[in-house]
Amino acid sequence: MPAELTPTETSERLDDEDFTLVDIRDPEAYAEGHVPGAENLTLDELEAIVEEREWNDTVAFLCYIGKSSQQAARFVEEYGDAGEVYSVAGGMDEWDGDLEVADDVDALDAGSD
């Protein structure tokens, strides 16, 4: 099982240029509120690029409750070329830090009618 970072530990690393936080939730959930600076990649997108991607030294994956992010972290550990790989414990359910909302949330809502 991949190592885990607490939400607090994750927050402390966000300003580190060698750290990447990847939010693997669906794009709509990401747009409605995500950790500032987090990149959005679904599991399908991750599978398509994992081997070609140049990963930072440290990568953490974030999902809804901390389960799918473990799957993503295991996948990158096995197939990617990243240094340290983590899952964020408890996912967005446990996140109590700042959130950023995408500028096009209304456009996403309009498209789902």
Sequence and secondary structure as in RCSB ss.txt:
>XXXX:A:sequence
MPAELTPTETSERLDDEDFTLVDIRDPEAYAEGHVPGAENLTLDELEAIVEEREWNDTVAFLCYIGKSSQQAARF
VEEYGDAGEVYSVAGGMDEWDGDLEVADDVDALDAGSD
>XXXX:A:secstr
  EEE HHHHHHHTT TTEEEEE S HHHHHHSB TT EE  HHHHHHHTTT    SEEEEE SSSSHHHHHHHH
HHHHS  SEEEEETTHHHH  S  B  TTHHHHHHHT 
